[in-house]
């Protein structure tokens, strides 16, 4: 089995910009699979479901962590789609592991933005080869697309993560202060003229692959009729090590048997590339496996 064809120009865009848009990576069958999975989860939300705004705010903004543990359509996408093979090429890594998935849903008329942030500080993984795939199942205009500060992944800066709904600190402030590499995130909205912002018009099947330290944020969904349903999947490469954070991250996984500094070798975080790797995802998605995580 070979992976999808990713060009050297696309790989260099990821390395230089921190993000690359891959057009038409996923065919209509995979997109229909993801859309069905999202609707199944919205109809019967699992333990990772969070309403990200107050009831009196316009529209509806929800997230759902690790829905793939319950939703077979999302499991099939993660295991069978070109995703793992694509990120193996983009990250120039020999192997690719799967960490988790998040649904990001902004219904029409949702004004609330997703604040500027980086992904990797939220999660207990260290290493350069860490990326996310952002996959919308609905057409997305540039004015509602995820936005990126070009080249921000190369700054060598780790910004303090905050929770989406109210903006409070994820980590205990005193514990975080002892970790000198964390700093408050600037008000990028106030200084956008100092940066190049990347965003795209996207169609179903297109996706964004972005580095774990790329600064990004999402506007609201100002469409009166178009939904913005998105599946985000998080992947790691062959240099990944289990990390330690100032206080428990969200989600906070348990039962994996990993200590800080360990290579991320656990059936709960299966290596899905190259094909035939002994870690196939069977244990992660087994009906007998209860992935333990807290939000």
C-alpha positions, 0 to 999 in steps of 0.5 A: 500500500502506498500513500497519497502523492504529496509534492515537494512544494507542499512539504516545503510549504508546511515546513516554511509556513507551518500549514499546507492546504491539500486539495481533494485529499479525501474522496466523496465516500470518505467525506460522506462517512465523516458527515454521517459520523458527525451527525450520529455523534450530534444526535447522541453526544458522548462524554467528550461533548462540550457546549462552547458558548452560552445559551443566549449567544447567537448560533451554536458552537460545540466541540466533541473530544474523542468521538471516534471511540464511539462512532464507527464511521469516524473509526473507519476514516481514521484507520482507512483514509489517506490521512496517516500516509499523507501526514507521514510525507508532510512531516517526513517521518517514517512512522505516524501515530494517532493521538485523538480527534476533535469535532468542531461545529459552528452552526449558521449565525455563530458569532463566537470565534475560536481564539488564537492558540497553538495545539501542542501546548494542550497535549502531553506530547513533545517532539517536532513531528506533531501535526493536526488535520483540519477537515471541513465537511461543508464548503468553507469560505476564506472569511470563515476558514481557520486562520494561521500566522505564517511561520509562527511554528518556527518562533520557538515559543510556547503560548499558554493554553486557555479553554475555549468557552470562557478563556480561563487558563488550562494550567494552574498559573503557579505551576505554569510559572515554573515552566519558563518556556510558557508565555502569554499569547499576544493579542494577534487581532491587534497586531495582524498588520505585523504578520502574514495571515493564511486562509483558504476557500475550501471544498469538501475533500480539502484539508489543512495539515498544520504544525503543533506550534502554528498559531491559528484561530477561527472566526465565527460562522457568519453564514445564514445557512451554511454549517461549518462541521469539522473533524480535526485529527491529531498525529505524531511522528517518530520523534514523539515522546510523552511529555509533562505539562505544568498541570493535567492537560485536557483531555488528560489520558490515563491507562497508557502506561507511558512516563515522561520522556518515553517514546509514544508506543502504546496500543492506545495511540496506535502507529497507523503508518506504515501499513502493516505496523504491529500497532493496527488500532485494533485495541484503541477502537476495540469495544472492550477498550474504554479510553479513559480521559477527563476534560 
